Amino acid sequence: MTADFEVQRPTDAHRVERIERARSAPIRSRIINYLASHGASKVADISNGIASSRGSVRYHLAALESAAIVRSDISPGARGRFTPFYGLAPGESE
């Protein structure tokens, strides 16, 4: 007898769950939609575009970045005086 479904590795299931959880917040969905339509952008531009505070956008971008949904052109440890641009990670523009 064969199964009618494909078994996922635990790490794949964990990643899918993490991505779904990251996308569940309405502001995160707005950030994703903004980046999908405008491309890589600075926090200030995203903040203005979705009418949310910069602090809130930074917080949610960090969650999206840890879930590998968005990425930055500058690594988190090197952002000190530089302004990072955030864009959707490859494969996330669906």
C-alpha positions in Angstrom: 0.0 0.0 0.0 1.3 3.5 -0.8 0.7 6.8 0.8 -1.2 9.5 -1.1 1.0 12.3 0.4 4.6 13.3 0.5 6.3 13.2 3.8 8.2 16.3 4.6 11.4 16.4 6.6 10.9 18.0 10.1 13.0 21.0 9.1 10.8 21.7 6.1 7.6 21.5 8.2 9.2 23.8 10.8 10.2 26.3 8.1 6.7 26.3 6.6 5.2 26.8 10.0 7.6 29.7 10.8 6.9 31.4 7.5 3.1 31.1 8.0 3.4 32.5 11.5 5.6 35.4 10.2 3.0 36.2 7.4 0.0 36.0 9.8 0.3 39.6 11.2 -1.5 42.1 9.0 1.4 44.6 9.1 3.8 41.9 7.8 1.4 41.1 5.0 1.4 44.8 4.1 5.2 44.9 4.2 5.4 41.9 1.9 2.9 43.4 -0.5 4.8 46.8 -0.4 8.1 45.1 -1.2 6.5 43.0 -4.0 5.2 46.0 -5.7 8.0 48.5 -5.0 11.1 46.4 -4.8 13.9 46.8 -2.3 13.3 49.8 -0.1 14.5 51.6 3.0 12.6 51.4 6.3 11.5 55.0 6.0 10.0 54.3 2.5 8.2 51.2 3.7 7.0 53.0 6.8 5.5 55.8 4.7 4.1 53.4 2.1 2.1 51.3 4.6 1.4 54.2 7.1 3.1 52.6 10.1 5.8 53.8 12.4 9.5 53.1 11.6 10.0 51.3 14.8 7.1 48.9 14.1 8.3 48.3 10.5 11.9 47.6 11.8 10.5 45.1 14.4 8.4 43.2 11.8 11.2 43.3 9.2 13.4 41.6 11.7 10.8 38.8 12.1 10.4 38.5 8.4 14.2 38.4 7.9 14.6 35.7 10.5 11.9 33.7 8.7 13.9 34.2 5.5 11.0 36.0 3.8 12.9 39.3 3.4 16.6 40.0 3.3 18.8 43.1 3.5 21.7 44.3 1.5 23.7 44.8 4.8 24.1 42.1 7.4 22.5 42.8 10.8 25.9 43.2 12.6 27.2 45.8 10.1 24.2 48.1 9.9 25.5 50.7 12.4 25.7 53.9 10.3 24.4 52.4 7.1 20.9 52.4 5.7 19.9 48.9 4.7 17.5 48.2 1.8 15.1 45.3 2.4 13.7 43.2 -0.4 11.8 39.9 -0.7 14.0 36.8 -0.6 14.1 34.9 -3.8 11.0 32.7 -4.1 8.9 34.9 -1.9 7.3 37.1 -4.5 4.3 34.8 -5.1 
